[in-house]
Amino acid sequence: MWRKRSLLRLAMLSTFALVAVYYTTSQLHTIKKYRNRRKVGSVPPWAPVILVNELQYVGTAPEDDEDVFARHAFNLRSSNELPSDRSLPDTRHARCRDVEYGAAPLQTTSVVVAFHNEDRSALLRTVVSVLNRTPPDLIEEVILVDDRSDDEQDGSLLSSLPKVRVVRNQAREGLIRSRILGALEARGDFLMFLDSHCEVNVGWLEPLLDRVTQNALTVVSPVIDVIDMDTFQYRASSPQLKGGFDWSLYFKWLPLSHEERTRRGSPMEPFLSPAIAGGLFLISRDWFQRLGMFDSGLRIWGAENLEISLKSWLCGGNVEVVPCSRVGHVFRKTHPYTFPGGNADTYLRNTKRVAEVWLGDHKRFFYEAQPNARALDAGSLQEQLEVKSQLDCRPFQWYLENVFPELKLPNEENSAFGQLKQGSQCLQSEVESSGVKLAECNESELSQHSWAFNVHTASIQHGKLCLSVRNKLNLVLETCTQSYQQEWSRHGRAVVLLSSGQCLESGIRSELRLSECRRGAMSQQWDFTVELQAQDDHPVNIT
């Protein structure tokens, strides 16, 4: 009897243990499922951060007779009167609140904010908005890079906030290099770059992480809402704008075409963008490093958004805008900080570096739009050209055809331009004389670029000079006169002097000459880097 009761108790205990294990396992599964699937509503479910002594940190209000725009190029009084944890209107599409996002376990984000003499109330509001509106397990850290502000305590007093790390530059580096330094300090799997006068909105990070975890080679940008620089009112921006630029390499907003809007199917769907605006974007730390980060040769501020966009697109990635992510930004009309050499020259030099590395032979259109850039010293481009070579990046013509067809060529006179090639050799002007020769193609050899075939004058131009035949024999560069010695035709890949019907040919020692045209002769086959249209050839006798 006693043995039967013992066996019964043992059976009951075993059954209870099995039930407990099953229940615990199922609950853990539910918890894990909840951790990996997030629905982003209007109110974050976690407690806000413990704030610093805000009044003490921000300091006194500006005097009544003080110019409130002078120090920071926005209304300092309006900014100081706002609390750091002010509420914002939820500017997302209503259906964004019901979307569930798969957050990758154990992957975190480092938020990098670089600043120089930033208004304390704006900087504090940037940091607090990130901490208050982001799930704590998604944030590894907020790295504040103080670019040698006049008052070191602008940053150091914020180090008491949770997850905040402050890094102070030993010398003034500028916004771009400060972001590089912040990225080098980062420990998170992803990097989120923000300006120091932003406010992130509710549910801002999860939609961005969702896209990058699906494709690690994607650069993603939120929709950038407007914080009025005078009243600091938070206003929604259109979620149907993509980023682009003109041939001066100035950023511009472009509306999505009807075809692009139709293709999306839903106003919540992310869409591709030729470029990002400013420095508000999320990127995998690994992809950012593979791309060579920002070009460290860029100074202070300007064109880094175009550089990272072009690098991502041309080297195997893409760029997206995510409408369900919203971040507010104070758009100022001027920069309150100084630029070595002046604002205009700094930006022009930066855009010249971008054009020289990434535009290929299309850079001639940049110089036509910005002729003053020709005389500027852009510095060494070797590091960026090595990144371009290592990643086997596509030519800019691909970008125009597949990513940014809205960027039209400004000059339709030339049907072909760039390097004039024969195999691995290129036509090159000789510095010491007016002659031309063949040499091994070299992207950094400027005398090999700027060749163009002008369909209106039937001339082959090199800058302001034209390829000419002197004494019926010698090939030289001379002032363009539209004479018969400078009139050429293109018959397939052959280049023909119209007056004689002879073809441009390379000799055994790579010298150039004119000779009778021979069908299929490789020494008479020439290619421009960029061909814009088929040639309407003059009749020519090819044997």
Summary of the structure (lengths in Angstrom):
residues: 543
radius of gyration: 30.4
end to end distance: 115.8
largest distance: 126.8
contacts: 1708
relative contact order: 0.08
helix: 32%
strand: 26%
